[in-house]
């Protein structure tokens, strides 16, 4: 036990990146979320809620794929940079990831969860929201749009053109 604590205190690559990820991904966003709760405006509340949804989605994906991610060189540093990008209000990363990826896929997942008997009561409570049909149509359209973009990028890279990912996003080009 004591030996394990001593090894955790040695400043190794893994320990330092873990500490940095904790500071960037948890401590700073928690403080900013508290400021947002105490402020009178609601815009910052929404931004931090989107961050926490994206953060929990990232943790869920990492939990499932950690066996592979651990072998990717510099993954932990990339993870810290990604969490900083998600958290910084200047980059609006959480807003973009939430609206383009997380929200559409989660809405589709809730619709699928309705078909499972064990999850039906919870899904039906969520689905009883009056605007759910509109949300569902938007989500399905967004998922189809994302799949279409991926197909276009694959076709463009096969033809030697610049990928669509290098073109500015509409929300950022304004």
ChimeraX attribute file (.defattr): number of C-alpha atoms within 10 A of each C-alpha:
attribute: neighborCount
match mode: 1-to-1
recipient: residues
	/A:1	6
	/A:2	7
	/A:3	8
	/A:4	8
	/A:5	9
	/A:6	9
	/A:7	12
	/A:8	13
	/A:9	11
	/A:10	11
	/A:11	11
	/A:12	11
	/A:13	12
	/A:14	13
	/A:15	14
	/A:16	16
	/A:17	19
	/A:18	16
	/A:19	14
	/A:20	17
	/A:21	20
	/A:22	14
	/A:23	15
	/A:24	20
	/A:25	22
	/A:26	15
	/A:27	13
	/A:28	15
	/A:29	20
	/A:30	15
	/A:31	11
	/A:32	15
	/A:33	20
	/A:34	13
	/A:35	13
	/A:36	19
	/A:37	14
	/A:38	10
	/A:39	12
	/A:40	10
	/A:41	10
	/A:42	10
	/A:43	10
	/A:44	17
	/A:45	19
	/A:46	14
	/A:47	21
	/A:48	24
	/A:49	16
	/A:50	24
	/A:51	26
	/A:52	21
	/A:53	16
	/A:54	24
	/A:55	18
	/A:56	12
	/A:57	15
	/A:58	15
	/A:59	13
	/A:60	12
	/A:61	11
	/A:62	14
	/A:63	11
	/A:64	10
	/A:65	11
	/A:66	13
	/A:67	10
	/A:68	9
	/A:69	14
	/A:70	12
	/A:71	9
	/A:72	10
	/A:73	9
	/A:74	12
	/A:75	13
	/A:76	19
	/A:77	17
	/A:78	12
	/A:79	16
	/A:80	20
	/A:81	16
	/A:82	17
	/A:83	23
	/A:84	20
	/A:85	16
	/A:86	27
	/A:87	27
	/A:88	17
	/A:89	15
	/A:90	8
	/A:91	13
	/A:92	16
	/A:93	20
	/A:94	27
	/A:95	21
	/A:96	17
	/A:97	16
	/A:98	22
	/A:99	14
	/A:100	16
	/A:101	16
	/A:102	20
	/A:103	21
	/A:104	22
	/A:105	18
	/A:106	15
	/A:107	20
	/A:108	16
	/A:109	12
	/A:110	18
	/A:111	18
	/A:112	13
	/A:113	17
	/A:114	18
	/A:115	12
	/A:116	11
	/A:117	9
	/A:118	10
	/A:119	13
	/A:120	17
	/A:121	13
	/A:122	12
	/A:123	19
	/A:124	15
	/A:125	10
	/A:126	15
	/A:127	19
	/A:128	10
	/A:129	10
	/A:130	9
	/A:131	9
	/A:132	14
	/A:133	12
	/A:134	9
	/A:135	17
	/A:136	20
	/A:137	14
	/A:138	15
	/A:139	22
	/A:140	15
	/A:141	13
	/A:142	18
	/A:143	19
	/A:144	13
	/A:145	13
	/A:146	15
	/A:147	12
	/A:148	12
	/A:149	15
	/A:150	15
	/A:151	12
	/A:152	14
	/A:153	17
	/A:154	15
	/A:155	13
	/A:156	14
	/A:157	13
	/A:158	10
	/A:159	10
	/A:160	9
	/A:161	11
	/A:162	11
	/A:163	17
	/A:164	15
	/A:165	10
	/A:166	7
	/A:167	9
	/A:168	10
	/A:169	11
	/A:170	7
	/A:171	7
	/A:172	9
	/A:173	7
	/A:174	6
